[in-house]
Amino acid sequence: MAQAIKLTMDQMRLMSLFQSVTKVTAKDCVEDGKQNRVIFVVEEGQMGLSIGRHGAHMKSLQAKVQKNVELVEFREDPAAFLKGVLNPKLVSEVKVSERPDGTTQAVVMVDQGNKGLVVGREGRNAEKARLLAKRYFGIAHVMINSPERALFG
């Protein structure tokens, strides 16, 4: 992990509310004011319990906090974590490497046709990936790329 994560009183209250609604302990809570959302990070394997039958827990939480509620499943491996944050079905590969300036970067490869879905409306998914990658793994840059298609004719 990049550094110790400090939680505000509001974040601790949100995590307590999350636990009382879902019966799952959240690993972390991130408030994203720009996108009017709260992102909860849960341990691996806890996603289904957190969502609840037919999304009941998520609907209840959204009504109580008056913001969009998003869930992310934590993984120890940064590449697997980013793949899960963005959409494992659409991400073909994640490469994590060190840049010449000493910072860490992640390059996420997606098919050109799915790039918009992965990035999300107004870049909200990409922003979530950047925020969490930096928070947990010290990854300063997350780039979402599509391989160039060669044209033969």
C-alpha positions as CSV (number, residue, x, y, z in Angstrom):
1,M,0.0,0.0,0.0
2,A,1.2,3.5,-0.9
3,Q,0.6,5.1,2.5
4,A,-1.6,4.8,5.6
5,I,-5.1,5.8,4.7
6,K,-6.7,8.4,6.9
7,L,-10.4,8.6,7.2
8,T,-12.5,11.6,8.2
9,M,-15.3,11.5,10.6
10,D,-17.8,11.7,7.7
11,Q,-16.1,8.7,6.0
12,M,-16.2,6.7,9.2
13,R,-20.0,7.5,9.6
14,L,-20.6,6.4,6.0
15,M,-18.7,3.2,6.6
16,S,-20.8,2.5,9.7
17,L,-23.9,3.2,7.7
18,F,-22.7,0.8,5.0
19,Q,-22.1,-1.9,7.6
20,S,-25.5,-1.5,9.2
21,V,-27.2,-1.7,5.8
22,T,-25.2,-4.5,4.2
23,K,-23.8,-6.4,7.2
24,V,-20.4,-6.2,5.4
25,T,-17.4,-4.3,6.7
26,A,-16.1,-1.8,4.2
27,K,-12.3,-1.6,3.8
28,D,-12.4,2.0,2.7
29,C,-14.7,4.8,1.8
30,V,-13.9,7.6,-0.7
31,E,-16.1,10.7,-1.2
32,D,-15.9,12.1,-4.7
33,G,-17.6,15.5,-4.6
34,K,-16.9,16.3,-8.3
35,Q,-19.0,13.3,-9.3
36,N,-21.4,13.4,-6.4
37,R,-20.7,9.8,-5.3
38,V,-19.4,7.7,-2.5
39,I,-17.1,4.8,-3.4
40,F,-16.9,1.9,-0.9
41,V,-14.0,-0.6,-1.2
42,V,-14.9,-4.1,0.1
43,E,-12.7,-7.2,0.6
44,E,-12.4,-9.7,-2.2
45,G,-15.5,-11.9,-2.4
46,Q,-17.8,-9.5,-0.5
47,M,-19.3,-7.7,-3.6
48,G,-22.5,-9.8,-3.9
49,L,-23.3,-9.5,-0.2
50,S,-22.7,-5.8,-0.3
51,I,-25.0,-5.3,-3.3
52,G,-27.8,-7.3,-1.8
53,R,-30.6,-9.2,-3.6
54,H,-31.7,-7.2,-6.7
55,G,-29.5,-4.3,-5.5
56,A,-31.6,-3.7,-2.4
57,H,-28.6,-2.6,-0.3
58,M,-27.3,-0.2,-2.9
59,K,-30.7,1.4,-3.4
60,S,-31.1,1.8,0.4
61,L,-27.7,3.4,0.8
62,Q,-28.2,5.8,-2.1
63,A,-31.5,6.9,-0.6
64,K,-29.9,7.5,2.8
65,V,-26.7,9.3,1.6
66,Q,-28.4,11.2,-1.3
67,K,-25.4,10.4,-3.6
68,N,-24.5,7.7,-6.0
69,V,-23.0,4.7,-4.3
70,E,-20.3,2.7,-6.1
71,L,-18.6,-0.5,-5.0
72,V,-15.1,-1.7,-5.7
73,E,-13.6,-5.1,-4.8
74,F,-10.1,-4.9,-3.4
75,R,-7.3,-7.0,-4.8
76,E,-3.7,-7.1,-3.6
77,D,-2.4,-7.1,-7.2
78,P,-2.5,-3.6,-8.7
79,A,-3.2,-4.9,-12.2
80,A,-6.1,-7.1,-11.1
81,F,-7.4,-4.3,-8.9
82,L,-7.5,-1.8,-11.8
83,K,-9.0,-4.4,-14.1
84,G,-11.8,-4.9,-11.5
85,V,-12.4,-1.2,-11.0
86,L,-12.7,-0.5,-14.8
87,N,-14.6,-3.7,-16.0
88,P,-12.8,-7.1,-16.2
89,K,-14.9,-8.1,-19.2
90,L,-13.7,-5.1,-21.3
91,V,-10.1,-4.7,-20.1
92,S,-7.7,-7.0,-22.0
93,E,-4.5,-6.2,-20.2
94,V,-3.0,-3.9,-17.5
95,K,0.7,-3.2,-17.4
96,V,2.2,-1.5,-14.3
97,S,5.7,-0.1,-14.7
98,E,8.0,2.6,-13.4
99,R,8.5,5.7,-15.4
100,P,12.0,7.4,-15.9
101,D,11.0,10.1,-13.4
102,G,10.5,7.4,-10.7
103,T,6.8,7.5,-10.6
104,T,4.6,4.4,-11.3
105,Q,2.2,4.2,-14.2
106,A,-0.5,1.8,-15.3
107,V,-1.4,1.3,-18.9
108,V,-4.8,-0.3,-19.4
109,M,-5.5,-1.9,-22.8
110,V,-9.0,-2.0,-24.1
111,D,-10.6,-2.7,-27.5
112,Q,-11.2,0.5,-29.4
113,G,-14.9,-0.2,-29.5
114,N,-15.1,-0.5,-25.7
115,K,-12.9,2.5,-24.8
116,G,-15.9,4.8,-24.2
117,L,-17.5,2.3,-21.8
118,V,-14.3,1.8,-19.9
119,V,-13.6,5.5,-19.5
120,G,-17.2,6.2,-18.6
121,R,-19.4,9.3,-19.1
122,E,-17.3,12.4,-18.4
123,G,-14.4,10.1,-17.5
124,R,-16.0,9.0,-14.2
125,N,-14.6,5.4,-14.4
126,A,-11.2,6.6,-15.4
127,E,-11.2,9.1,-12.6
128,K,-12.2,6.4,-10.1
129,A,-9.4,4.2,-11.3
130,R,-6.8,7.0,-10.9
131,L,-8.1,8.0,-7.5
132,L,-8.0,4.4,-6.1
133,A,-4.7,3.4,-7.8
134,K,-3.0,6.3,-6.2
135,R,-4.6,5.8,-2.8
136,Y,-3.7,2.1,-2.6
137,F,-0.7,1.5,-4.8
138,G,1.0,4.9,-5.3
139,I,0.3,4.7,-9.0
140,A,0.6,8.3,-10.2
141,H,-0.6,7.8,-13.8
142,V,-3.4,5.6,-15.3
143,M,-3.7,5.6,-19.0
144,I,-6.4,3.9,-21.0
145,N,-5.2,2.9,-24.5
146,S,-6.5,0.9,-27.4
147,P,-4.2,-1.0,-29.7
148,E,-3.8,0.5,-33.1
149,R,-5.6,-1.5,-35.8
150,A,-3.5,-2.3,-38.8
151,L,-5.2,-1.8,-42.1
152,F,-4.5,-4.3,-44.9
153,G,-5.8,-3.8,-48.3
